[in-house]
Amino acid sequence: MSDTVLHAAADQQKRLDRASYFEQRLFGYSPFGAPITSICIFALFAGTFLLASALDGRHSFSFARDELTIADEARGALTISLLIAVSLGLQRYARLKDRVDYARHLALINPSYSENEDRWVLPLGWEITAATIFGAAFGVLAMFTFIPHPPIRSFTFAWFLLGTIALSMLFARGVALTRAGNRATKRLIDSELDIDLLRVDQLMVVGRSAARTALIWFGVSAVLCLFFTSQGITLFTVALVLGSVGMGVAIFVATMSHVHRRICDAKARELERIRSQIEALRHEVHASADAAQRLQGLIAYETRIASTSEWPFDQTTAMRVGASALILTVPWFGQAVAGTLVERLGHLLH
């Protein structure tokens, strides 16, 4: 695609985002790019916490012996701020990259390709509304039950209440948006992506898209591990981390499995067609040199089709997905588990 077409697509993207769901409207109306907007979101939440803490006369940071000490309460607040910024920023990154990748791919296989606004609009209805309501209710319940919090009559409590509700809503909406995006991707695969067995590498665009969606959840799981530094390891935090990793793996596997089935079906049909032709020519090779030559060509073609990869991702994509899940989350998680075990062992010995 030419730069002019890409700029036109970017303008259309901004127009669509301003009429899309909240997470994309936030970036659609922002005068900055996705990275700067994400930083501003983090600064807004972190700054309002520091203001609330100052109004309550609480000290979030202190210096002792030239060392900066961050209170557990401030660690939790900064982690919530970072979680919100990272989840929104990675969602935006995945959306923009997918839009460009699919536009390039569809234009490559179809020279008469034109942007279709409906193609990039997620079919959202009651599902996103229900997720928002559930997230808000769960955030309130969690805040008044098992989440440690400052005194209720304080500005910091109000901040934690709003921050927890916002985070819980984003998490619930993220699940709903991921499911809707997965359905839209499957529909796009079925309706617009042709399975060309001689060019299966063109379908790597689907693998990259699924990897980006998985990266959102892996990034969230990594930031969730920061809670271990302030609140210690808890069953709730462990459940959130494992749930985020599980969502990332599930969305990647589900998308890849759908394309895998399409490729296998196309491969089986093509092999059956080739083998039927081979069977018909096999009885003619002794009487016709032309038949023998055609038979050799069909056998070579059969070998080529039979060796076609049935999975639409290369080794690089697989390594990126694995590295995202392992490198981002496992070190934090392992360190937290080890720290907890050592601490409990110390209590037992004393």
N, C-alpha and C positions, 0 to 999 in steps of 0.2 A: 504494500500500500504506500502511496506517496505521502509526503509530509503534509500536503494540503488536506488529503483525506483524513489523516490522523488528527489534524487540528480540528477539522469539522466534527469528527467523532468525539473529540474531547469536549467541544462546546455542547454537543448534543448530550453527552454524559452529564455535564453540569446541569443542564436543563432538566434531565430526567431525575437527577439526584434531589433537586429542589422540590420535586413532587413525590419523592419516594418515602420510605419509612424513616423514622427519626434518626437512626445512626448515620444514614447517608445524607439527610438534610443538613445535619450538623456540619459536614464537610462541604456540601454543595453551596452553602451560604457563606462559608469561611473565605476570607480574602487570601488565605495562605494555602500552601500545599499540605498534603497529608502529614508529613513529619512535623512541621511547625505547628499545625493545628493540634496534633497529639500532645506536643510539649506544652502548649497553652492550656489544654484540658488538665494535664497533670499539675501545672502551676496554679490553676484556678482552685482545684480541690486542696492541694497542699497549702496554698496561701490562705484560704479560708479557715483551714484547721489551725494554722499558726495564729490567725487573728482571734479565733474562738478561744484558743488556749491562753493567749495574752489577756483577753477580757476576763477570763476566769482566774487570772493570776497564777497560772500553772507554768512551770518551766519544762519545755520540751527538750531543750538542749542545755548542756552545762560543760564547762571546761574544768578539768582537774589534772594538775601536773602536765599541762600542755596536751592533754588528750580530750577529744570531743566525746561526750557521752550522750547518747540519745535515749530518752525515756521509752519504756515499752509501749506506752500509749501513743507516742509519736511514731514509733516504728510501725505500729498497726495502722495508723492513719496514712502514713506515707505509702504503705503497701496497698491499701485500698485505692489511693489516688493513682498509683502506678498500674494497678490492675485495670482500672477503668480506662486509663489512657492507652495501655497496651492492647486491650481487647478491641477498642474502637479503632486504633491505628492499624492493627493487623487486618481487621475486617476491610478497612478502606484500601489497604495495599492489595489484598487479594482481589477485591472487586475491580480495581483499576487494571491490574495485570491480566486478569481473566478477560476483561473487555477487549484489551488490545490484542491478546493472544488469539482469541476466537475470531476477532474481526480479520486479523491477518490470515488465519487459516482458511476461513470461509471465502475470503477474496481470492486466495491462491487456488482453491479447487473450483471456484465458480467466478469467472471474470465479470459476470454480470451482477455480482453480489451487491446488494445495497443494504444500508442500515435499516433494521426494522425495530422500531421502538418497543413493540410488545415482547421482542426476544429477550430484552434485558430487564423486564419488570417481573419481580417475583410475585407469584400468585398468593398473596397474603390475605387472610380473612379473619375468621374467629380465632384461628390458632395463635396469631401474634397477640391478639387482645387477651385471650385466656392466659398466655404466658406472662404478659405484663401484670395482670391482676394477681396471678399466682406468685410471681416474683416479689411484688410489693407486700403481699400478705406474709410470705415466708420471711422477708427481711424484717418486718415488724416483730413477728413471732420469735425469730432468732435473737433479735436485739434484747427482748425482754425475758429470755430464758437462758440459753447456754453461752451467749457471747459476753465476755467481760466488758464492762463499760464504766465510765466515770459517773459521778452522782447525777441523778436524773435532772435536778434543777441546775443545769449548767449549760453553757454554750457548747462545750465540747461534747456533751451527751447529744445535743441537738445535731451537731455535725456528724457524729457516729451513726445516729439514727438515719439521717438522710443519706449518708454515704453507704451504709449497709443496704438500705432499700434500693438505691441506685445500682449498686453492684449486683444484688440479687435479681433485680429486674433485667439487667444486661445479661446475666448468666442464663436466665430462663428464656429471654428473647433470643439469645444466641443459639440455644438448642432448637427453637422453632425456626429461626432463619436458616440454620444449617440443614435442617430437614427439608425446608422449602427449596433451598438452593440445590440440594441433591436431587429432588424431583425435577426441578427445571433443567438440570444438567442431563438427566436421563432422557427427558423429552427432547432436548437439543440433539443428543446423540442419536436418538431413534429417527428424528425427522430430518436432520440436516447434515449429519456426518456419514458420508459414504464409506463403507468398508472396502478399501482397495487393498487386496492381499499382497500386491506387489509394492505397496507404499504404506505399510502399517506404521512406519516411523512417523507419518504425518499425524497419527493419533496420539503422539506423545503430548500434544497440547492438553489432552484430557488428564493425563497423568500429572502434568505440572499444575493444572488447576486443582486437582484433588489434593496434591501435596501442599498447596498454599492454604487450602481450607483446614487441613490437618495442622499446619503450622500455627494457625490462630489458637487452637486448643492446646498445643504443646507450649506455646508462649504463655498462655494463661496458667497452665500447670506449673511452669517454672517460677512465675511471679508468686503464685500461691505458696510456694515453698518458703518465701520470705516470712510468712507468718510463724514459721518455726523459730525464728530468731527472737520473736517478741512474746508469743503465747505458748511456746513449746509445742511438741507434737501431740495432737488430739485426734480422736477418731473422726471428728467432723472435718478437720483439715485434710487428713489422709483420704477421706472419702471424696472430697472435692478434687484433690490432686489426681487420684486414680480415675475419677469420673471424667476429668478433662482429657487425660491421656487416652482413656477408652474411647471418648468421642472422636478424638483425632484419628486413632487407628481405625475405628469403625467406618468413618466417612471415607477414608482413603480406600479401604478394602471393598466397601459397598460399590463405590464408583468404578473401581478397577474391575470388579467382578461382573458388573453389567456390560462393560465394553468387552471383557473377556468372552462372555457368552455370545455377544454379537459376532466377534471374530471367529469363534469356534463354529457357529452356525454357518457363516459364510464360507469358512474353510471346508466344512463337511460337504456343503452343496457343490463347491467347485471341484473338490476331489472326486465326488461321485460322478459329476459330468465328465471329467477327464478320463476316469477309469472306464466309463461306458464307451467313450470313443476308442480307448486302447483295446477294449474287448472286441469292438467291431473291426478294428484294423488288424488284430492279431491273426485272423484267419486269412488275410490277404497278403501278408508279407512274403510268402513263398512265390506268389504269382506276380507281384508288382514291386519294382524297386522304389517307386514313388511312395507306396504304402509303408515300406520299411523305413524310409527317411522320415516320413510323417510320424511314424511310431516312435522313433528315437527322439524327435522333438517333443512329443507328448510325454514321454517318460521323463525327459529332463524338466519339463514344466511341472509334472507331478511332483518330482523331487523338490523343486523350488517352492511349491505351494505347501508341501508337507513340512518343510523346515521353517515356514513362516512363524514368527513369534506370535504367541496368543495373548500376550499381556502388553498393554499400551504404555509401557514405561521402560526406560532404559536403566542401566545400573546406577547412573548418576542420580536419577530421581529417587530410586530406592534407597540409596545411601543418604540422601538428604533427609528423607522422611525418618529413617532410622536414627540419624544423627540428631535431628530435631527433638525426637522423643527421648533419646538417651542422654545426650550432652546437656540439654537444658534442664532436665528434671532429675535424673538419677543422682548426680553429685549432691545437690541440695537435699534430696530425700534421704540418701544414704547418710549424709553428715548429720541430719536431724535425728534419724533413728539411732545412729551410733552414739550421739551426744546424750540422748534420752537413756539408753541402756547403761552408759557409763555413770550417769547421774544416779540412776536407781541402784546400780551396783555399789556406788559409794555410800548411799544411805543404808544399804543392807550391811555393809562391812562396819559401819559405825554403830 
